[in-house]
Amino acid sequence: MTGTAAGASFIKMHGLGNDFVVLDARRDALALTPARRRAIADRRLGVGCDQLIVLEPPTDRDADVFMRIYNPDGSEAGACGNATRCVASIVMDERGTDQITVQTISGLLESQKAGVGANGLPVISVDMGPARLDWRDIPVRVACDTNHMPVGLGPLQDPVGTNMGNPHATFFVDNLAAIPLAELGPKLEHDPFFPERANIGVAQRVGEGKLRLRVWERGAGLTLACGSGACAAVVAASRRGLVDRKAEVILEHGTLVIEWLRDDHVLMTGGIAIAFRGELDASLLA
């Protein structure tokens, strides 16, 4: 992948349907204004993606690559677990190694190969860092017990707050299919209770050690999968006594295995896929 004056090559990848346009700016910087980010992410006028991912040189000597994450609305995100697995796979292949460290604006994410998926591509485990649970870390507007936050709308009430490099509010329901998340998600994302907005997760316990999850992502809307949301859901469910510290999270197109380690770090394991490679037209970068 390279960037040029004429355009830039890209890889379209996804983790369980959570899709990304990955650009490489490690050698040649790309001037990606918010308008250009929105244009690339537009599913009708651009390539289309849940997040635009830009690879940059790391600023931490312990990291192998810096991953910058942009939402379709042009805003910058702090964490994306599915994108981390995709980027880790790219850099591992480049370096012929089974382990790398990805730097983000939220910290360093250690990643390693954990096997091979049915599609022949690697299954990647990522240490998403510690789950932060204090109300100031989420953050929310007023001091509260983040295991039972005083915010909600309609059938979504009494969420658990978790920061996984980005803010999450996880609501537990008995029937996930009955929740109009497309209607409630944007209102809760922008609720004044969340000064930096929030990712809105809705989870249902569907068996021993199993959750089904949908997420309205901050700045992106409904996505087919959300890695950091899956991490937040397992942490939240464990705090509520619904699952142990390791559980499967069932998403629209597959399952992630999440483990909340005793040191409070959260380990996420799942597969990745490559959809296609292409070249951005110069008009999208103009």
LINPE-V539650 format. One record per residue. N is the residue number from 1. RES is the residue in one small letter. D_FIRST is the distance of its C-alpha to the first C-alpha in Angstrom with 1 decimal. Layout:
N RES D_FIRST
N RES D_FIRST
This chain:
1 m 0.0
2 t 3.8
3 g 7.1
4 t 10.1
5 a 13.7
6 a 13.6
7 g 10.9
8 a 7.4
9 s 5.1
10 f 5.8
11 i 7.5
12 k 11.3
13 m 13.2
14 h 16.7
15 g 19.4
16 l 22.7
17 g 21.8
18 n 20.6
19 d 17.4
20 f 14.2
21 v 11.3
22 v 8.6
23 l 6.7
24 d 5.5
25 a 8.5
26 r 9.6
27 r 9.9
28 d 10.4
29 a 12.3
30 l 12.3
31 a 15.9
32 l 16.0
33 t 19.7
34 p 21.3
35 a 21.8
36 r 18.2
37 r 17.4
38 r 20.2
39 a 19.2
40 i 15.8
41 a 17.6
42 d 20.5
43 r 21.1
44 r 23.0
45 l 21.5
46 g 17.8
47 v 15.5
48 g 17.7
49 c 17.4
50 d 19.6
51 q 17.3
52 l 14.2
53 i 12.3
54 v 10.7
55 l 9.8
56 e 12.0
57 p 14.0
58 p 17.0
59 t 20.4
60 d 22.4
61 r 22.8
62 d 23.2
63 a 19.7
64 d 16.5
65 v 14.2
66 f 15.1
67 m 14.4
68 r 15.5
69 i 16.9
70 y 18.0
71 n 20.6
72 p 21.0
73 d 23.8
74 g 21.6
75 s 23.1
76 e 21.5
77 a 22.2
78 g 23.1
79 a 22.3
80 c 20.7
81 g 21.5
82 n 19.7
83 a 16.4
84 t 17.1
85 r 17.6
86 c 14.2
87 v 12.4
88 a 14.9
89 s 14.2
90 i 10.5
91 v 11.8
92 m 14.9
93 d 13.3
94 e 11.5
95 r 14.9
96 g 17.2
97 t 19.2
98 d 20.8
99 q 21.0
100 i 19.0
101 t 19.7
102 v 17.7
103 q 19.0
104 t 19.7
105 i 22.2
106 s 24.7
107 g 24.5
108 l 23.0
109 l 22.3
110 e 22.9
111 s 21.2
112 q 22.1
113 k 22.1
114 a 25.3
115 g 25.3
116 v 23.8
117 g 24.1
118 a 25.7
119 n 22.4
120 g 21.7
121 l 18.9
122 p 19.9
123 v 22.2
124 i 21.3
125 s 23.9
126 v 23.2
127 d 26.0
128 m 25.8
129 g 28.4
130 p 31.9
131 a 33.3
132 r 35.1
133 l 38.2
134 d 40.2
135 w 40.7
136 r 39.5
137 d 36.2
138 i 35.4
139 p 36.6
140 v 39.5
141 r 42.1
142 v 45.2
143 a 46.1
144 c 46.2
145 d 45.9
146 t 42.3
147 n 43.5
148 h 45.4
149 m 44.0
150 p 46.4
151 v 44.1
152 g 43.6
153 l 44.1
154 g 46.1
155 p 45.6
156 l 42.9
157 q 44.9
158 d 45.0
159 p 41.3
160 v 40.0
161 g 37.8
162 t 34.9
163 n 32.2
164 m 29.1
165 g 27.1
166 n 27.9
167 p 31.3
168 h 32.6
169 a 35.9
170 t 36.7
171 f 39.6
172 f 41.4
173 v 43.0
174 d 45.1
175 n 43.5
176 l 39.8
177 a 39.9
178 a 42.6
179 i 40.6
180 p 39.4
181 l 36.3
182 a 34.8
183 e 38.0
184 l 38.6
185 g 35.1
186 p 34.5
187 k 38.0
188 l 37.7
189 e 34.3
190 h 36.0
191 d 39.3
192 p 40.8
193 f 41.2
194 f 37.4
195 p 36.9
196 e 33.1
197 r 33.1
198 a 32.4
199 n 30.6
200 i 33.4
201 g 33.6
202 v 36.4
203 a 37.3
204 q 39.9
205 r 41.2
206 v 41.4
207 g 42.7
208 e 43.1
209 g 40.0
210 k 38.1
211 l 36.9
212 r 35.6
213 l 33.4
214 r 32.1
215 v 30.5
216 w 30.4
217 e 27.5
218 r 28.0
219 g 26.1
220 a 24.7
221 g 27.8
222 l 28.4
223 t 25.5
224 l 25.8
225 a 25.2
226 c 25.1
227 g 24.6
228 s 26.2
229 g 28.9
230 a 29.6
231 c 30.1
232 a 32.4
233 a 34.3
234 v 35.2
235 v 36.2
236 a 38.3
237 a 39.9
238 s 40.7
239 r 42.4
240 r 44.4
241 g 45.4
242 l 43.8
243 v 41.6
244 d 41.5
245 r 38.6
246 k 36.5
247 a 35.9
248 e 33.8
249 v 32.3
250 i 32.2
251 l 29.8
252 e 29.4
253 h 27.2
254 g 27.9
255 t 29.2
256 l 28.1
257 v 30.3
258 i 31.0
259 e 33.2
260 w 34.8
261 l 35.5
262 r 38.7
263 d 37.0
264 d 35.8
265 h 32.1
266 v 30.7
267 l 28.8
268 m 26.7
269 t 25.8
270 g 24.1
271 g 21.7
272 i 18.2
273 a 16.8
274 i 13.8
275 a 14.8
276 f 12.3
277 r 9.0
278 g 9.2
279 e 9.0
280 l 11.0
281 d 14.1
282 a 15.0
283 s 18.1
284 l 16.4
285 l 15.4
286 a 18.8
